[in-house]
Amino acid sequence: MAWSFFGIRRGADYANDVGKLNPVHVIVAGVLAAVLFVIALITLIHWVVGSGVAAS
């Protein structure tokens, strides 16, 4: 089970999973991941600027 985390799968299992994919779910997951990534970057920038590390 943990092997799928690393992307190591049997060919038949991979083909079975790909056959069950719903394109809408993939798009929603991608948009959600992008939004979370942007929020994380904004939070990191606010933290660095607020801590005074970025002051010259």
CHARMM-style PDB file with segment names, atoms N, HN, CA, C and O in Angstrom:
ATOM      1  N   MET     1       0.819  -1.191   0.000  1.00  0.00      PROA
ATOM      2  CA  MET     1       0.000   0.000   0.000  1.00  0.00      PROA
ATOM      3  C   MET     1       0.862   1.254   0.000  1.00  0.00      PROA
ATOM      4  O   MET     1       0.581   2.198  -0.738  1.00  0.00      PROA
ATOM      5  N   ALA     2       1.888   1.273   0.803  1.00  0.00      PROA
ATOM      6  HN  ALA     2       2.116   0.505   1.402  1.00  0.00      PROA
ATOM      7  CA  ALA     2       2.741   2.456   0.878  1.00  0.00      PROA
ATOM      8  C   ALA     2       3.526   2.671  -0.403  1.00  0.00      PROA
ATOM      9  O   ALA     2       4.009   3.774  -0.657  1.00  0.00      PROA
ATOM     10  N   TRP     3       3.656   1.629  -1.212  1.00  0.00      PROA
ATOM     11  HN  TRP     3       3.263   0.733  -1.006  1.00  0.00      PROA
ATOM     12  CA  TRP     3       4.416   1.770  -2.462  1.00  0.00      PROA
ATOM     13  C   TRP     3       3.740   2.749  -3.400  1.00  0.00      PROA
ATOM     14  O   TRP     3       4.420   3.414  -4.182  1.00  0.00      PROA
ATOM     15  N   SER     4       2.439   2.856  -3.345  1.00  0.00      PROA
ATOM     16  HN  SER     4       1.887   2.316  -2.710  1.00  0.00      PROA
ATOM     17  CA  SER     4       1.743   3.785  -4.235  1.00  0.00      PROA
ATOM     18  C   SER     4       2.084   5.234  -3.896  1.00  0.00      PROA
ATOM     19  O   SER     4       1.977   6.113  -4.751  1.00  0.00      PROA
ATOM     20  N   PHE     5       2.497   5.485  -2.649  1.00  0.00      PROA
ATOM     21  HN  PHE     5       2.585   4.770  -1.955  1.00  0.00      PROA
ATOM     22  CA  PHE     5       2.918   6.830  -2.259  1.00  0.00      PROA
ATOM     23  C   PHE     5       4.132   7.267  -3.068  1.00  0.00      PROA
ATOM     24  O   PHE     5       4.275   8.445  -3.397  1.00  0.00      PROA
ATOM     25  N   PHE     6       5.003   6.319  -3.386  1.00  0.00      PROA
ATOM     26  HN  PHE     6       4.887   5.362  -3.118  1.00  0.00      PROA
ATOM     27  CA  PHE     6       6.207   6.617  -4.149  1.00  0.00      PROA
ATOM     28  C   PHE     6       6.004   6.451  -5.651  1.00  0.00      PROA
ATOM     29  O   PHE     6       6.931   6.673  -6.430  1.00  0.00      PROA
ATOM     30  N   GLY     7       4.816   6.067  -6.055  1.00  0.00      PROA
ATOM     31  HN  GLY     7       4.064   5.887  -5.422  1.00  0.00      PROA
ATOM     32  CA  GLY     7       4.525   5.914  -7.472  1.00  0.00      PROA
ATOM     33  C   GLY     7       4.953   4.579  -8.042  1.00  0.00      PROA
ATOM     34  O   GLY     7       5.038   4.425  -9.260  1.00  0.00      PROA
ATOM     35  N   ILE     8       5.221   3.617  -7.183  1.00  0.00      PROA
ATOM     36  HN  ILE     8       5.152   3.743  -6.194  1.00  0.00      PROA
ATOM     37  CA  ILE     8       5.635   2.286  -7.632  1.00  0.00      PROA
ATOM     38  C   ILE     8       4.415   1.383  -7.574  1.00  0.00      PROA
ATOM     39  O   ILE     8       3.946   1.032  -6.491  1.00  0.00      PROA
ATOM     40  N   ARG     9       3.905   1.009  -8.732  1.00  0.00      PROA
ATOM     41  HN  ARG     9       4.286   1.293  -9.612  1.00  0.00      PROA
ATOM     42  CA  ARG     9       2.694   0.191  -8.793  1.00  0.00      PROA
ATOM     43  C   ARG     9       2.859  -0.867  -9.873  1.00  0.00      PROA
ATOM     44  O   ARG     9       3.677  -0.725 -10.782  1.00  0.00      PROA
ATOM     45  N   ARG    10       2.079  -1.916  -9.760  1.00  0.00      PROA
ATOM     46  HN  ARG    10       1.415  -2.031  -9.022  1.00  0.00      PROA
ATOM     47  CA  ARG    10       2.017  -2.885 -10.858  1.00  0.00      PROA
ATOM     48  C   ARG    10       1.266  -2.250 -12.010  1.00  0.00      PROA
ATOM     49  O   ARG    10       0.404  -1.396 -11.801  1.00  0.00      PROA
ATOM     50  N   GLY    11       1.585  -2.660 -13.209  1.00  0.00      PROA
ATOM     51  HN  GLY    11       2.285  -3.354 -13.378  1.00  0.00      PROA
ATOM     52  CA  GLY    11       0.955  -2.092 -14.396  1.00  0.00      PROA
ATOM     53  C   GLY    11      -0.547  -2.255 -14.394  1.00  0.00      PROA
ATOM     54  O   GLY    11      -1.273  -1.340 -14.784  1.00  0.00      PROA
ATOM     55  N   ALA    12      -1.025  -3.412 -13.960  1.00  0.00      PROA
ATOM     56  HN  ALA    12      -0.435  -4.155 -13.644  1.00  0.00      PROA
ATOM     57  CA  ALA    12      -2.477  -3.666 -13.949  1.00  0.00      PROA
ATOM     58  C   ALA    12      -3.175  -2.765 -12.932  1.00  0.00      PROA
ATOM     59  O   ALA    12      -4.255  -2.241 -13.204  1.00  0.00      PROA
ATOM     60  N   ASP    13      -2.567  -2.588 -11.774  1.00  0.00      PROA
ATOM     61  HN  ASP    13      -1.690  -3.014 -11.553  1.00  0.00      PROA
ATOM     62  CA  ASP    13      -3.167  -1.722 -10.755  1.00  0.00      PROA
ATOM     63  C   ASP    13      -3.205  -0.272 -11.234  1.00  0.00      PROA
ATOM     64  O   ASP    13      -4.185   0.439 -11.011  1.00  0.00      PROA
ATOM     65  N   TYR    14      -2.132   0.156 -11.891  1.00  0.00      PROA
ATOM     66  HN  TYR    14      -1.336  -0.422 -12.071  1.00  0.00      PROA
ATOM     67  CA  TYR    14      -2.077   1.524 -12.419  1.00  0.00      PROA
ATOM     68  C   TYR    14      -3.167   1.734 -13.471  1.00  0.00      PROA
ATOM     69  O   TYR    14      -3.878   2.738 -13.448  1.00  0.00      PROA
ATOM     70  N   ALA    15      -3.289   0.793 -14.375  1.00  0.00      PROA
ATOM     71  HN  ALA    15      -2.711  -0.023 -14.394  1.00  0.00      PROA
ATOM     72  CA  ALA    15      -4.298   0.897 -15.429  1.00  0.00      PROA
ATOM     73  C   ALA    15      -5.707   0.905 -14.835  1.00  0.00      PROA
ATOM     74  O   ALA    15      -6.584   1.618 -15.325  1.00  0.00      PROA
ATOM     75  N   ASN    16      -5.924   0.124 -13.794  1.00  0.00      PROA
ATOM     76  HN  ASN    16      -5.213  -0.455 -13.396  1.00  0.00      PROA
ATOM     77  CA  ASN    16      -7.218   0.085 -13.121  1.00  0.00      PROA
ATOM     78  C   ASN    16      -7.533   1.435 -12.479  1.00  0.00      PROA
ATOM     79  O   ASN    16      -8.656   1.928 -12.592  1.00  0.00      PROA
ATOM     80  N   ASP    17      -6.558   2.030 -11.812  1.00  0.00      PROA
ATOM     81  HN  ASP    17      -5.646   1.630 -11.720  1.00  0.00      PROA
ATOM     82  CA  ASP    17      -6.768   3.327 -11.167  1.00  0.00      PROA
ATOM     83  C   ASP    17      -7.020   4.424 -12.196  1.00  0.00      PROA
ATOM     84  O   ASP    17      -7.896   5.267 -12.001  1.00  0.00      PROA
ATOM     85  N   VAL    18      -6.267   4.420 -13.277  1.00  0.00      PROA
ATOM     86  HN  VAL    18      -5.556   3.735 -13.436  1.00  0.00      PROA
ATOM     87  CA  VAL    18      -6.432   5.442 -14.306  1.00  0.00      PROA
ATOM     88  C   VAL    18      -7.813   5.318 -14.954  1.00  0.00      PROA
ATOM     89  O   VAL    18      -8.421   6.324 -15.321  1.00  0.00      PROA
ATOM     90  N   GLY    19      -8.290   4.123 -15.090  1.00  0.00      PROA
ATOM     91  HN  GLY    19      -7.795   3.306 -14.792  1.00  0.00      PROA
ATOM     92  CA  GLY    19      -9.614   3.921 -15.672  1.00  0.00      PROA
ATOM     93  C   GLY    19     -10.732   4.454 -14.807  1.00  0.00      PROA
ATOM     94  O   GLY    19     -11.809   4.772 -15.313  1.00  0.00      PROA
ATOM     95  N   LYS    20     -10.494   4.558 -13.507  1.00  0.00      PROA
ATOM     96  HN  LYS    20      -9.620   4.300 -13.097  1.00  0.00      PROA
ATOM     97  CA  LYS    20     -11.516   5.037 -12.581  1.00  0.00      PROA
ATOM     98  C   LYS    20     -11.449   6.540 -12.338  1.00  0.00      PROA
ATOM     99  O   LYS    20     -12.316   7.091 -11.659  1.00  0.00      PROA
ATOM    100  N   LEU    21     -10.439   7.213 -12.877  1.00  0.00      PROA
ATOM    101  HN  LEU    21      -9.734   6.766 -13.428  1.00  0.00      PROA
ATOM    102  CA  LEU    21     -10.279   8.640 -12.624  1.00  0.00      PROA
ATOM    103  C   LEU    21     -11.411   9.449 -13.259  1.00  0.00      PROA
ATOM    104  O   LEU    21     -11.843   9.185 -14.382  1.00  0.00      PROA
ATOM    105  N   ASN    22     -11.864  10.426 -12.512  1.00  0.00      PROA
ATOM    106  HN  ASN    22     -11.513  10.640 -11.600  1.00  0.00      PROA
ATOM    107  CA  ASN    22     -12.859  11.363 -13.010  1.00  0.00      PROA
ATOM    108  C   ASN    22     -12.128  12.678 -13.294  1.00  0.00      PROA
ATOM    109  O   ASN    22     -11.528  13.246 -12.381  1.00  0.00      PROA
ATOM    110  N   PRO    23     -12.161  13.176 -14.529  1.00  0.00      PROA
ATOM    111  CA  PRO    23     -11.426  14.407 -14.857  1.00  0.00      PROA
ATOM    112  C   PRO    23     -11.814  15.598 -13.981  1.00  0.00      PROA
ATOM    113  O   PRO    23     -10.971  16.443 -13.677  1.00  0.00      PROA
ATOM    114  N   VAL    24     -13.059  15.670 -13.581  1.00  0.00      PROA
ATOM    115  HN  VAL    24     -13.744  14.983 -13.828  1.00  0.00      PROA
ATOM    116  CA  VAL    24     -13.487  16.778 -12.725  1.00  0.00      PROA
ATOM    117  C   VAL    24     -12.767  16.720 -11.384  1.00  0.00      PROA
ATOM    118  O   VAL    24     -12.361  17.756 -10.858  1.00  0.00      PROA
ATOM    119  N   HSD    25     -12.605  15.531 -10.828  1.00  0.00      PROA
ATOM    120  HN  HSD    25     -12.935  14.689 -11.256  1.00  0.00      PROA
ATOM    121  CA  HSD    25     -11.909  15.392  -9.550  1.00  0.00      PROA
ATOM    122  C   HSD    25     -10.451  15.799  -9.678  1.00  0.00      PROA
ATOM    123  O   HSD    25      -9.897  16.421  -8.772  1.00  0.00      PROA
ATOM    124  N   VAL    26      -9.830  15.454 -10.792  1.00  0.00      PROA
ATOM    125  HN  VAL    26     -10.280  14.949 -11.528  1.00  0.00      PROA
ATOM    126  CA  VAL    26      -8.422  15.811 -11.014  1.00  0.00      PROA
ATOM    127  C   VAL    26      -8.276  17.327 -11.111  1.00  0.00      PROA
ATOM    128  O   VAL    26      -7.346  17.898 -10.539  1.00  0.00      PROA
ATOM    129  N   ILE    27      -9.182  17.980 -11.827  1.00  0.00      PROA
ATOM    130  HN  ILE    27      -9.937  17.517 -12.291  1.00  0.00      PROA
ATOM    131  CA  ILE    27      -9.128  19.436 -11.975  1.00  0.00      PROA
ATOM    132  C   ILE    27      -9.352  20.125 -10.633  1.00  0.00      PROA
ATOM    133  O   ILE    27      -8.638  21.065 -10.284  1.00  0.00      PROA
ATOM    134  N   VAL    28     -10.347  19.654  -9.882  1.00  0.00      PROA
ATOM    135  HN  VAL    28     -10.927  18.890 -10.166  1.00  0.00      PROA
ATOM    136  CA  VAL    28     -10.631  20.246  -8.567  1.00  0.00      PROA
ATOM    137  C   VAL    28      -9.441  20.066  -7.640  1.00  0.00      PROA
ATOM    138  O   VAL    28      -9.081  20.995  -6.916  1.00  0.00      PROA
ATOM    139  N   ALA    29      -8.830  18.906  -7.646  1.00  0.00      PROA
ATOM    140  HN  ALA    29      -9.123  18.151  -8.234  1.00  0.00      PROA
ATOM    141  CA  ALA    29      -7.656  18.670  -6.795  1.00  0.00      PROA
ATOM    142  C   ALA    29      -6.497  19.569  -7.207  1.00  0.00      PROA
ATOM    143  O   ALA    29      -5.780  20.077  -6.345  1.00  0.00      PROA
ATOM    144  N   GLY    30      -6.301  19.772  -8.492  1.00  0.00      PROA
ATOM    145  HN  GLY    30      -6.884  19.359  -9.192  1.00  0.00      PROA
ATOM    146  CA  GLY    30      -5.227  20.640  -8.971  1.00  0.00      PROA
ATOM    147  C   GLY    30      -5.447  22.090  -8.582  1.00  0.00      PROA
ATOM    148  O   GLY    30      -4.516  22.764  -8.142  1.00  0.00      PROA
ATOM    149  N   VAL    31      -6.676  22.576  -8.740  1.00  0.00      PROA
ATOM    150  HN  VAL    31      -7.432  22.029  -9.098  1.00  0.00      PROA
ATOM    151  CA  VAL    31      -6.982  23.959  -8.361  1.00  0.00      PROA
ATOM    152  C   VAL    31      -6.829  24.140  -6.858  1.00  0.00      PROA
ATOM    153  O   VAL    31      -6.281  25.144  -6.405  1.00  0.00      PROA
ATOM    154  N   LEU    32      -7.308  23.181  -6.090  1.00  0.00      PROA
ATOM    155  HN  LEU    32      -7.753  22.365  -6.459  1.00  0.00      PROA
ATOM    156  CA  LEU    32      -7.188  23.252  -4.637  1.00  0.00      PROA
ATOM    157  C   LEU    32      -5.724  23.251  -4.206  1.00  0.00      PROA
ATOM    158  O   LEU    32      -5.342  24.014  -3.318  1.00  0.00      PROA
ATOM    159  N   ALA    33      -4.909  22.413  -4.816  1.00  0.00      PROA
ATOM    160  HN  ALA    33      -5.219  21.793  -5.538  1.00  0.00      PROA
ATOM    161  CA  ALA    33      -3.485  22.377  -4.492  1.00  0.00      PROA
ATOM    162  C   ALA    33      -2.814  23.702  -4.844  1.00  0.00      PROA
ATOM    163  O   ALA    33      -1.961  24.177  -4.095  1.00  0.00      PROA
ATOM    164  N   ALA    34      -3.188  24.305  -5.974  1.00  0.00      PROA
ATOM    165  HN  ALA    34      -3.882  23.919  -6.583  1.00  0.00      PROA
ATOM    166  CA  ALA    34      -2.613  25.592  -6.369  1.00  0.00      PROA
ATOM    167  C   ALA    34      -2.992  26.692  -5.378  1.00  0.00      PROA
ATOM    168  O   ALA    34      -2.156  27.517  -5.012  1.00  0.00      PROA
ATOM    169  N   VAL    35      -4.250  26.701  -4.947  1.00  0.00      PROA
ATOM    170  HN  VAL    35      -4.930  26.030  -5.245  1.00  0.00      PROA
ATOM    171  CA  VAL    35      -4.706  27.708  -3.982  1.00  0.00      PROA
ATOM    172  C   VAL    35      -3.966  27.544  -2.658  1.00  0.00      PROA
ATOM    173  O   VAL    35      -3.523  28.530  -2.069  1.00  0.00      PROA
ATOM    174  N   LEU    36      -3.830  26.317  -2.192  1.00  0.00      PROA
ATOM    175  HN  LEU    36      -4.190  25.516  -2.670  1.00  0.00      PROA
ATOM    176  CA  LEU    36      -3.103  26.078  -0.941  1.00  0.00      PROA
ATOM    177  C   LEU    36      -1.640  26.484  -1.061  1.00  0.00      PROA
ATOM    178  O   LEU    36      -1.059  27.004  -0.108  1.00  0.00      PROA
ATOM    179  N   PHE    37      -1.042  26.250  -2.225  1.00  0.00      PROA
ATOM    180  HN  PHE    37      -1.513  25.827  -2.999  1.00  0.00      PROA
ATOM    181  CA  PHE    37       0.353  26.633  -2.447  1.00  0.00      PROA
ATOM    182  C   PHE    37       0.509  28.149  -2.394  1.00  0.00      PROA
ATOM    183  O   PHE    37       1.451  28.650  -1.781  1.00  0.00      PROA
ATOM    184  N   VAL    38      -0.394  28.878  -3.023  1.00  0.00      PROA
ATOM    185  HN  VAL    38      -1.160  28.470  -3.521  1.00  0.00      PROA
ATOM    186  CA  VAL    38      -0.332  30.343  -3.018  1.00  0.00      PROA
ATOM    187  C   VAL    38      -0.546  30.875  -1.603  1.00  0.00      PROA
ATOM    188  O   VAL    38       0.144  31.804  -1.184  1.00  0.00      PROA
ATOM    189  N   ILE    39      -1.482  30.305  -0.872  1.00  0.00      PROA
ATOM    190  HN  ILE    39      -2.042  29.550  -1.213  1.00  0.00      PROA
ATOM    191  CA  ILE    39      -1.717  30.731   0.513  1.00  0.00      PROA
ATOM    192  C   ILE    39      -0.474  30.484   1.370  1.00  0.00      PROA
ATOM    193  O   ILE    39      -0.113  31.315   2.203  1.00  0.00      PROA
ATOM    194  N   ALA    40       0.174  29.342   1.163  1.00  0.00      PROA
ATOM    195  HN  ALA    40      -0.119  28.667   0.486  1.00  0.00      PROA
ATOM    196  CA  ALA    40       1.390  29.040   1.917  1.00  0.00      PROA
ATOM    197  C   ALA    40       2.494  30.043   1.581  1.00  0.00      PROA
ATOM    198  O   ALA    40       3.212  30.491   2.476  1.00  0.00      PROA
ATOM    199  N   LEU    41       2.638  30.397   0.310  1.00  0.00      PROA
ATOM    200  HN  LEU    41       2.055  30.032  -0.416  1.00  0.00      PROA
ATOM    201  CA  LEU    41       3.657  31.383  -0.066  1.00  0.00      PROA
ATOM    202  C   LEU    41       3.367  32.752   0.530  1.00  0.00      PROA
ATOM    203  O   LEU    41       4.275  33.414   1.031  1.00  0.00      PROA
ATOM    204  N   ILE    42       2.114  33.181   0.480  1.00  0.00      PROA
ATOM    205  HN  ILE    42       1.376  32.643   0.073  1.00  0.00      PROA
ATOM    206  CA  ILE    42       1.749  34.480   1.055  1.00  0.00      PROA
ATOM    207  C   ILE    42       1.998  34.490   2.558  1.00  0.00      PROA
ATOM    208  O   ILE    42       2.500  35.472   3.105  1.00  0.00      PROA
ATOM    209  N   THR    43       1.646  33.399   3.218  1.00  0.00      PROA
ATOM    210  HN  THR    43       1.238  32.601   2.774  1.00  0.00      PROA
ATOM    211  CA  THR    43       1.885  33.298   4.663  1.00  0.00      PROA
ATOM    212  C   THR    43       3.370  33.352   4.976  1.00  0.00      PROA
ATOM    213  O   THR    43       3.779  34.025   5.921  1.00  0.00      PROA
ATOM    214  N   LEU    44       4.180  32.652   4.195  1.00  0.00      PROA
ATOM    215  HN  LEU    44       3.847  32.104   3.427  1.00  0.00      PROA
ATOM    216  CA  LEU    44       5.634  32.664   4.396  1.00  0.00      PROA
ATOM    217  C   LEU    44       6.194  34.067   4.184  1.00  0.00      PROA
ATOM    218  O   LEU    44       7.036  34.517   4.962  1.00  0.00      PROA
ATOM    219  N   ILE    45       5.746  34.757   3.156  1.00  0.00      PROA
ATOM    220  HN  ILE    45       5.062  34.392   2.525  1.00  0.00      PROA
ATOM    221  CA  ILE    45       6.230  36.109   2.886  1.00  0.00      PROA
ATOM    222  C   ILE    45       5.854  37.053   4.021  1.00  0.00      PROA
ATOM    223  O   ILE    45       6.680  37.850   4.466  1.00  0.00      PROA
ATOM    224  N   HSD    46       4.614  36.966   4.490  1.00  0.00      PROA
ATOM    225  HN  HSD    46       3.944  36.318   4.128  1.00  0.00      PROA
ATOM    226  CA  HSD    46       4.204  37.820   5.614  1.00  0.00      PROA
ATOM    227  C   HSD    46       5.017  37.521   6.866  1.00  0.00      PROA
ATOM    228  O   HSD    46       5.361  38.436   7.615  1.00  0.00      PROA
ATOM    229  N   TRP    47       5.325  36.260   7.099  1.00  0.00      PROA
ATOM    230  HN  TRP    47       5.046  35.516   6.491  1.00  0.00      PROA
ATOM    231  CA  TRP    47       6.105  35.887   8.275  1.00  0.00      PROA
ATOM    232  C   TRP    47       7.535  36.416   8.181  1.00  0.00      PROA
ATOM    233  O   TRP    47       8.074  36.934   9.159  1.00  0.00      PROA
ATOM    234  N   VAL    48       8.154  36.283   6.990  1.00  0.00      PROA
ATOM    235  HN  VAL    48       7.716  35.862   6.196  1.00  0.00      PROA
ATOM    236  CA  VAL    48       9.533  36.746   6.820  1.00  0.00      PROA
ATOM    237  C   VAL    48       9.598  38.267   6.926  1.00  0.00      PROA
ATOM    238  O   VAL    48      10.483  38.798   7.596  1.00  0.00      PROA
ATOM    239  N   VAL    49       8.688  38.966   6.285  1.00  0.00      PROA
ATOM    240  HN  VAL    49       7.969  38.534   5.740  1.00  0.00      PROA
ATOM    241  CA  VAL    49       8.698  40.439   6.342  1.00  0.00      PROA
ATOM    242  C   VAL    49       8.391  40.912   7.755  1.00  0.00      PROA
ATOM    243  O   VAL    49       9.004  41.866   8.234  1.00  0.00      PROA
ATOM    244  N   GLY    50       7.467  40.270   8.416  1.00  0.00      PROA
ATOM    245  HN  GLY    50       6.969  39.495   8.027  1.00  0.00      PROA
ATOM    246  CA  GLY    50       7.114  40.669   9.775  1.00  0.00      PROA
ATOM    247  C   GLY    50       8.180  40.388  10.806  1.00  0.00      PROA
ATOM    248  O   GLY    50       8.240  41.061  11.834  1.00  0.00      PROA
ATOM    249  N   SER    51       9.026  39.400  10.547  1.00  0.00      PROA
ATOM    250  HN  SER    51       8.977  38.853   9.712  1.00  0.00      PROA
ATOM    251  CA  SER    51      10.062  39.055  11.521  1.00  0.00      PROA
ATOM    252  C   SER    51      11.260  39.989  11.455  1.00  0.00      PROA
ATOM    253  O   SER    51      12.102  39.977  12.353  1.00  0.00      PROA
ATOM    254  N   GLY    52      11.347  40.794  10.412  1.00  0.00      PROA
ATOM    255  HN  GLY    52      10.663  40.804   9.683  1.00  0.00      PROA
ATOM    256  CA  GLY    52      12.464  41.716  10.290  1.00  0.00      PROA
ATOM    257  C   GLY    52      13.684  41.134   9.612  1.00  0.00      PROA
ATOM    258  O   GLY    52      14.683  41.835   9.447  1.00  0.00      PROA
ATOM    259  N   VAL    53      13.635  39.889   9.218  1.00  0.00      PROA
ATOM    260  HN  VAL    53      12.823  39.321   9.352  1.00  0.00      PROA
ATOM    261  CA  VAL    53      14.772  39.241   8.552  1.00  0.00      PROA
ATOM    262  C   VAL    53      15.030  39.892   7.196  1.00  0.00      PROA
ATOM    263  O   VAL    53      16.175  39.986   6.755  1.00  0.00      PROA
ATOM    264  N   ALA    54      13.967  40.338   6.541  1.00  0.00      PROA
ATOM    265  HN  ALA    54      13.036  40.261   6.900  1.00  0.00      PROA
ATOM    266  CA  ALA    54      14.093  40.898   5.197  1.00  0.00      PROA
ATOM    267  C   ALA    54      14.497  42.371   5.218  1.00  0.00      PROA
ATOM    268  O   ALA    54      14.702  42.966   4.160  1.00  0.00      PROA
ATOM    269  N   ALA    55      14.614  42.961   6.397  1.00  0.00      PROA
ATOM    270  HN  ALA    55      14.448  42.477   7.256  1.00  0.00      PROA
ATOM    271  CA  ALA    55      14.982  44.386   6.474  1.00  0.00      PROA
ATOM    272  C   ALA    55      16.430  44.573   6.062  1.00  0.00      PROA
ATOM    273  O   ALA    55      17.296  43.763   6.394  1.00  0.00      PROA
ATOM    274  N   SER    56      16.676  45.639   5.344  1.00  0.00      PROA
ATOM    275  HN  SER    56      15.973  46.297   5.075  1.00  0.00      PROA
ATOM    276  CA  SER    56      18.054  45.867   4.895  1.00  0.00      PROA
ATOM    277  C   SER    56      18.762  46.910   5.687  1.00  0.00      PROA
ATOM    278  OT1 SER    56      19.927  47.203   5.419  1.00  0.00      PROA
TER     279      SER     56
END
